[in-house]
Amino acid sequence: MNNQKILFGIECLADLVKDSKKVFLVCDSSYPFLNIKDYIEGLDFPHVMFSEFTPNPRYEEVCKGIDTFHITKCDTLLAIGGGSAIDVAKCIKLAVLAKEGNATIIPPLVNTRVECDGAKLPFIAIPTTAGTGSESTHNAVMYYEGSKQTVTNDEILPDYAILEPSVLKTLPLYQKKCTMMDALCQGIESWWSVNSTQESYEYSRKAIELIMDNWRKYIFDNDDEAAKQIMLAANYGGRAINITATTAAHAMSYKITSLYKFPHGHAVAVCLPEIWEYMVGHMDKCVDSRGRDYLYGIFSTIANAMGCFTPEQAIRRFRQMMEEMKMANPVSDVLNNDLAILTSSVNSIRLKNNPVELDDTVIRGLYNKIVNDSEYRSEKK
């Protein structure tokens, strides 16, 4: 992480690619519509474009990218897009450099820190959303046989991250809301994670404070300066989560995304306040080795970063943000059936990072609060 260089402004790209013989450009479907496209193509550097992947990239799609990279003999990797584009590029880099090849990104090797020399393939990432902070993490997400895999390796961290906030100007409003809330959740979760450090605290604090100071102007006014601060906040959130990994809000969000077609950031954001409220009320179940007093102090410090005096007030403010942005919770027509599916889906590894123990009964109860029953809603009307 310490070796990565964070650069500001698309103009930085010219120096980074000037010595490349051929660049492998991984980009998503937004690329043709980006305001920076003309500048990038005006640099006229030799490149091969790869965009044959879906928003939730599958192993088979990544393999196409790996094959294309080998065939075209590129010497530099450039990812331009949201988290998916950057994640695909990370998976390609690992598979290309590790002696185990494509097997490094699927079970069982995906759970092993395989050796690879990242310096052999320079990697530049230009995020076009302000959410995951993927440009500053050593993790990538990919789906294999329908199951989500997290690929982790220090050598897939991009060497350079170029932050160009003007790309956020033309994002659809709902996408801006979802990605920003993902960044806020990452900052909060990282701060209370059992893996938190002094360094991660500072990244979390900066992410949360920048979002709380700028979110309304970013969402409702499309303000340029606010966009710059939100993009920086997302990067700080990524740096924080790169140290600590995610916790229960992320662990509980993934099935909400697939079951109700909620974008990732929206799914995480409906989970976080319910989990936080439960943890505040059940400090006796604290599993952080630093103790419950320490943890409550962390909850209070997070609240302060959000401009609140108490955790309870911060939870209310979080919910108020969601209401102002009209980001509603999911609704189920078959609630009991969905609760069983949701509860069984939670990744136990991510739960180990959570500072308060959550068993299956608690998780089901939390989902019951998160997901609205369509029959109950009809009766209320």
C-alpha positions as CSV (number, residue, x, y, z in Angstrom):
1,M,0.0,0.0,0.0
2,N,2.8,2.4,0.8
3,N,4.3,2.0,-2.7
4,Q,1.2,3.2,-4.5
5,K,1.1,6.7,-5.9
6,I,-2.1,8.7,-5.8
7,L,-2.2,11.2,-8.6
8,F,-4.8,13.9,-9.4
9,G,-5.9,14.8,-12.9
10,I,-6.2,12.8,-16.1
11,E,-3.2,14.7,-17.5
12,C,-1.0,12.5,-15.3
13,L,-1.7,9.6,-17.6
14,A,0.5,10.9,-20.5
15,D,3.7,10.4,-18.5
16,L,2.7,7.0,-17.2
17,V,2.2,5.4,-20.6
18,K,4.8,7.2,-22.7
19,D,7.3,4.3,-22.4
20,S,4.8,1.5,-22.8
21,K,5.1,-0.6,-26.0
22,K,1.4,-1.7,-25.8
23,V,-1.2,-1.0,-23.1
24,F,-4.0,-3.5,-22.2
25,L,-7.0,-1.2,-21.5
26,V,-9.7,-2.8,-19.4
27,C,-12.8,-0.7,-19.4
28,D,-16.6,-1.1,-18.8
29,S,-19.6,0.0,-20.8
30,S,-19.4,3.6,-19.5
31,Y,-16.1,4.2,-21.4
32,P,-17.5,5.5,-24.7
33,F,-19.5,8.2,-22.8
34,L,-16.7,9.4,-20.5
35,N,-15.7,13.1,-20.7
36,I,-12.0,11.9,-20.5
37,K,-12.3,9.5,-23.5
38,D,-11.2,12.1,-26.1
39,Y,-8.2,13.1,-24.0
40,I,-7.1,9.5,-23.5
41,E,-7.5,8.6,-27.2
42,G,-5.7,11.8,-28.1
43,L,-2.6,10.5,-26.4
44,D,-2.5,7.9,-29.2
45,F,-0.6,5.3,-27.4
46,P,-0.6,1.7,-28.7
47,H,-3.3,-0.2,-26.8
48,V,-5.7,-3.2,-26.9
49,M,-9.2,-2.7,-25.4
50,F,-11.0,-5.3,-23.4
51,S,-14.5,-4.8,-22.1
52,E,-16.2,-8.2,-22.5
53,F,-17.4,-8.6,-18.9
54,T,-20.6,-8.0,-17.0
55,P,-21.1,-5.7,-13.9
56,N,-20.5,-8.8,-11.7
57,P,-17.6,-10.3,-13.6
58,R,-17.6,-14.1,-14.1
59,Y,-14.5,-16.4,-14.2
60,E,-15.1,-17.2,-17.9
61,E,-15.1,-13.5,-18.7
62,V,-11.9,-12.9,-16.8
63,C,-10.3,-15.8,-18.7
64,K,-11.2,-14.1,-22.0
65,G,-9.2,-11.1,-20.8
66,I,-6.3,-13.3,-19.7
67,D,-6.2,-15.0,-23.1
68,T,-6.4,-11.7,-24.9
69,F,-3.6,-10.3,-22.8
70,H,-1.3,-13.2,-23.6
71,I,-2.1,-13.1,-27.4
72,T,-1.6,-9.3,-27.7
73,K,1.7,-9.3,-25.7
74,C,0.9,-6.0,-23.8
75,D,3.4,-4.7,-21.2
76,T,1.2,-2.3,-19.2
77,L,-2.2,-2.7,-17.6
78,L,-4.7,0.3,-17.5
79,A,-8.1,0.0,-15.9
80,I,-10.7,2.7,-16.5
81,G,-14.1,2.3,-14.9
82,G,-16.0,1.3,-11.7
83,G,-15.0,-1.4,-9.3
84,S,-15.8,-4.2,-11.8
85,A,-13.3,-3.0,-14.5
86,I,-10.6,-2.5,-11.9
87,D,-11.3,-5.9,-10.3
88,V,-11.1,-7.7,-13.7
89,A,-7.7,-6.0,-14.4
90,K,-6.5,-7.2,-11.0
91,C,-7.5,-10.8,-11.7
92,I,-5.8,-10.6,-15.1
93,K,-2.6,-9.3,-13.5
94,L,-2.5,-12.1,-10.9
95,A,-3.2,-14.9,-13.4
96,V,-0.7,-13.5,-15.9
97,L,2.2,-13.2,-13.4
98,A,1.7,-16.2,-11.1
99,K,3.1,-19.5,-12.2
100,E,-0.2,-21.2,-11.3
101,G,-2.0,-19.1,-13.9
102,N,-5.8,-19.0,-14.1
103,A,-6.0,-21.3,-11.1
104,T,-5.0,-18.5,-8.8
105,I,-8.4,-16.9,-9.0
106,I,-10.6,-19.9,-8.2
107,P,-10.9,-22.4,-5.3
108,P,-8.8,-23.6,-3.6
109,L,-5.9,-21.4,-4.7
110,V,-8.0,-18.2,-4.4
111,N,-7.6,-18.6,-0.6
112,T,-3.8,-18.8,-0.9
113,R,-1.4,-15.9,-1.1
114,V,0.4,-17.1,-4.2
115,E,3.7,-15.5,-5.2
116,C,4.0,-13.1,-8.1
117,D,6.2,-10.2,-9.0
118,G,3.8,-7.3,-9.5
119,A,6.6,-5.0,-10.7
120,K,6.8,-7.0,-14.0
121,L,3.5,-5.5,-15.1
122,P,2.9,-1.8,-14.4
123,F,-0.8,-1.2,-13.4
124,I,-2.6,2.1,-13.6
125,A,-6.2,2.5,-12.3
126,I,-8.6,5.4,-13.1
127,P,-11.9,5.1,-11.2
128,T,-15.0,6.5,-12.8
129,T,-17.2,6.2,-9.7
130,A,-16.7,7.3,-6.1
131,G,-17.5,4.2,-4.1
132,T,-15.5,1.0,-3.7
133,G,-12.0,2.6,-3.6
134,S,-10.9,-0.5,-5.6
135,E,-8.1,1.6,-7.1
136,S,-6.4,1.4,-3.7
137,T,-7.0,-2.1,-2.5
138,H,-5.3,-5.5,-3.1
139,N,-8.7,-7.2,-3.4
140,A,-10.8,-8.1,-6.4
141,V,-14.3,-9.7,-6.7
142,M,-15.2,-12.3,-9.3
143,Y,-17.8,-15.0,-9.6
144,Y,-17.0,-18.7,-10.1
145,E,-19.8,-21.2,-10.7
146,G,-22.3,-18.7,-9.3
147,S,-20.3,-18.1,-6.1
148,K,-18.6,-14.9,-5.2
149,Q,-14.8,-15.2,-4.9
150,T,-12.6,-12.6,-3.3
151,V,-9.1,-12.6,-4.8
152,T,-6.5,-11.1,-2.5
153,N,-2.8,-10.5,-3.2
154,D,-0.5,-7.5,-2.4
155,E,0.9,-7.5,-5.9
156,I,-2.4,-6.7,-7.6
157,L,-2.7,-3.3,-5.9
158,P,-2.4,-0.7,-8.8
159,D,0.9,1.1,-8.9
160,Y,-0.8,4.3,-9.7
161,A,-4.3,5.6,-9.0
162,I,-5.4,8.6,-11.0
163,L,-8.3,10.5,-9.4
164,E,-10.2,12.6,-12.0
165,P,-13.4,13.9,-10.3
166,S,-14.9,15.4,-13.5
167,V,-15.9,11.8,-14.5
168,L,-18.5,11.9,-11.8
169,K,-20.5,14.8,-13.3
170,T,-22.4,12.6,-15.8
171,L,-23.0,9.6,-13.6
172,P,-26.7,8.7,-13.2
173,L,-28.0,10.2,-9.9
174,Y,-28.9,6.8,-8.4
175,Q,-25.5,5.4,-9.2
176,K,-23.9,8.4,-7.4
177,K,-26.0,7.7,-4.3
178,C,-25.2,4.0,-4.3
179,T,-21.5,4.4,-4.7
180,M,-21.2,7.2,-2.2
181,M,-23.0,5.1,0.4
182,D,-20.7,2.2,-0.3
183,A,-17.8,4.5,0.5
184,L,-19.4,5.8,3.7
185,C,-20.1,2.2,4.8
186,Q,-16.5,1.2,4.1
187,G,-15.3,4.0,6.3
188,I,-17.6,3.1,9.1
189,E,-17.0,-0.7,9.0
190,S,-13.3,-0.4,8.7
191,W,-13.2,1.8,11.8
192,W,-15.1,-0.7,14.0
193,S,-13.4,-3.8,12.4
194,V,-11.5,-6.1,14.8
195,N,-8.5,-5.5,12.4
196,S,-8.4,-1.8,12.7
197,T,-5.1,0.1,13.2
198,Q,-4.0,3.6,13.8
199,E,-3.4,4.0,10.0
200,S,-6.9,2.7,9.1
201,Y,-8.5,4.9,11.7
202,E,-7.1,8.0,9.9
203,Y,-8.3,6.8,6.5
204,S,-11.8,6.1,7.9
205,R,-12.0,9.4,9.6
206,K,-11.1,11.3,6.4
207,A,-13.6,9.2,4.4
208,I,-16.5,9.8,6.8
209,E,-15.8,13.5,7.4
210,L,-15.4,14.3,3.7
211,I,-18.7,12.5,2.8
212,M,-20.6,14.1,5.7
213,D,-19.4,17.6,4.7
214,N,-20.1,17.2,1.0
215,W,-22.8,14.7,0.3
216,R,-25.7,17.1,-0.2
217,K,-23.9,19.3,-2.6
218,Y,-22.6,16.2,-4.5
219,I,-26.0,14.5,-4.7
220,F,-28.4,17.4,-5.1
221,D,-26.3,20.2,-6.6
222,N,-23.8,18.2,-8.7
223,D,-21.1,20.5,-7.4
224,D,-17.6,20.2,-8.8
225,E,-15.7,20.7,-5.6
226,A,-18.0,18.4,-3.7
227,A,-17.4,15.7,-6.4
228,K,-13.6,16.1,-5.9
229,Q,-14.0,15.6,-2.1
230,I,-16.3,12.6,-2.5
231,M,-13.9,10.9,-4.9
232,L,-11.1,11.5,-2.4
233,A,-13.3,10.1,0.4
234,A,-14.0,7.0,-1.6
235,N,-10.2,6.5,-2.1
236,Y,-9.7,6.9,1.7
237,G,-12.4,4.4,2.3
238,G,-10.7,1.9,-0.1
239,R,-7.4,2.5,1.7
240,A,-9.0,1.8,5.1
241,I,-10.8,-1.4,4.0
242,N,-7.5,-2.5,2.3
243,I,-6.1,-2.8,5.9
244,T,-9.1,-4.1,7.8
245,A,-11.4,-5.9,5.3
246,T,-15.2,-5.5,5.6
247,T,-17.5,-6.7,8.3
248,A,-21.1,-7.7,8.8
249,A,-22.8,-5.0,6.7
250,H,-20.9,-6.2,3.6
251,A,-21.3,-9.8,4.6
252,M,-25.1,-9.5,4.8
253,S,-25.4,-7.3,1.7
254,Y,-24.4,-9.7,-1.1
255,K,-27.5,-11.8,-1.2
256,I,-29.7,-8.7,-1.0
257,T,-28.0,-7.6,-4.2
258,S,-28.7,-10.9,-6.0
259,L,-32.2,-11.5,-4.5
260,Y,-33.6,-8.0,-5.0
261,K,-31.4,-6.6,-7.7
262,F,-30.1,-3.9,-5.4
263,P,-26.8,-2.3,-6.4
264,H,-24.0,-3.1,-4.0
265,G,-23.8,0.2,-2.2
266,H,-27.6,0.4,-1.7
267,A,-27.6,-3.2,-0.3
268,V,-24.8,-2.4,2.2
269,A,-26.4,0.8,3.3
270,V,-29.8,-0.8,4.2
271,C,-27.9,-3.3,6.4
272,L,-25.5,-1.0,8.2
273,P,-27.8,1.0,10.6
274,E,-29.6,-2.2,11.7
275,I,-26.4,-3.9,12.5
276,W,-24.9,-0.9,14.2
277,E,-28.1,-0.5,16.4
278,Y,-27.9,-4.1,17.4
279,M,-24.2,-3.9,18.3
280,V,-24.7,-0.8,20.5
281,G,-27.5,-2.6,22.4
282,H,-25.5,-5.9,22.8
283,M,-22.0,-4.8,23.9
284,D,-21.9,-7.9,26.2
285,K,-21.3,-9.8,22.9
286,C,-18.2,-7.9,22.0
287,V,-15.5,-10.1,20.5
288,D,-12.9,-7.5,19.9
289,S,-9.9,-8.3,22.1
290,R,-9.6,-4.7,23.0
291,G,-12.8,-4.9,25.0
292,R,-16.3,-3.4,25.1
293,D,-15.3,-0.1,26.5
294,Y,-12.8,0.4,23.7
295,L,-15.5,-0.6,21.2
296,Y,-18.1,1.8,22.5
297,G,-15.4,4.5,22.4
298,I,-15.0,3.7,18.7
299,F,-18.7,3.9,18.1
300,S,-18.7,7.3,19.7
301,T,-15.7,8.5,17.7
302,I,-17.4,7.4,14.4
303,A,-20.5,9.3,15.6
304,N,-18.3,12.4,16.1
305,A,-16.9,12.1,12.6
306,M,-20.5,12.1,11.4
307,G,-21.2,15.3,13.3
308,C,-23.1,13.6,16.1
309,F,-22.7,13.3,19.8
310,T,-23.7,9.7,20.3
311,P,-23.8,6.4,18.3
312,E,-27.6,6.5,18.6
313,Q,-27.8,9.9,17.0
314,A,-25.4,8.8,14.3
315,I,-27.6,5.9,13.4
316,R,-30.5,8.2,13.1
317,R,-28.5,10.6,10.9
318,F,-27.5,7.7,8.6
319,R,-31.2,6.7,8.2
320,Q,-32.1,10.3,7.6
321,M,-29.6,10.4,4.7
322,M,-31.2,7.3,3.2
323,E,-34.6,8.9,3.5
324,E,-33.5,12.2,1.9
325,M,-32.0,10.3,-1.0
326,K,-35.2,8.1,-1.2
327,M,-33.1,4.9,-0.9
328,A,-35.7,2.5,0.4
329,N,-35.3,-1.0,1.9
330,P,-36.1,-4.1,-0.1
331,V,-39.6,-5.5,-0.1
332,S,-40.4,-9.3,-0.2
333,D,-43.6,-11.1,-1.3
334,V,-42.4,-14.3,0.4
335,L,-40.7,-13.0,3.5
336,N,-40.2,-16.2,5.5
337,N,-38.7,-18.0,2.4
338,D,-36.4,-15.0,1.7
339,L,-35.3,-14.8,5.4
340,A,-34.1,-18.4,5.2
341,I,-32.2,-17.8,2.0
342,L,-30.6,-14.6,3.3
343,T,-29.5,-16.1,6.6
344,S,-27.8,-19.1,5.1
345,S,-26.0,-16.9,2.6
346,V,-23.8,-14.9,5.0
347,N,-20.0,-15.3,4.6
348,S,-18.7,-16.5,8.0
349,I,-15.2,-15.2,7.2
350,R,-16.4,-11.6,7.0
351,L,-18.4,-12.0,10.2
352,K,-15.1,-12.8,12.0
353,N,-14.1,-9.2,11.3
354,N,-17.2,-7.9,13.1
355,P,-16.6,-6.6,16.6
356,V,-19.9,-8.0,18.0
357,E,-20.9,-11.7,17.6
358,L,-23.8,-12.4,15.3
359,D,-25.3,-15.9,15.2
360,D,-27.9,-17.2,12.8
361,T,-30.8,-16.2,15.0
362,V,-29.6,-12.7,15.3
363,I,-28.8,-12.5,11.5
364,R,-32.3,-13.7,10.7
365,G,-33.8,-11.1,13.1
366,L,-31.7,-8.3,11.5
367,Y,-32.8,-9.3,8.0
368,N,-36.4,-9.3,9.3
369,K,-35.9,-5.6,10.1
370,I,-34.1,-4.8,6.8
371,V,-36.6,-6.5,4.5
372,N,-40.1,-5.2,4.4
373,D,-43.0,-7.7,4.1
374,S,-45.2,-6.7,1.1
375,E,-48.4,-7.9,2.9
376,Y,-47.6,-5.8,5.9
377,R,-47.0,-2.8,3.8
378,S,-50.3,-3.4,1.9
379,E,-52.1,-3.5,5.2
380,K,-50.6,-0.3,6.4
381,K,-51.8,1.5,3.2
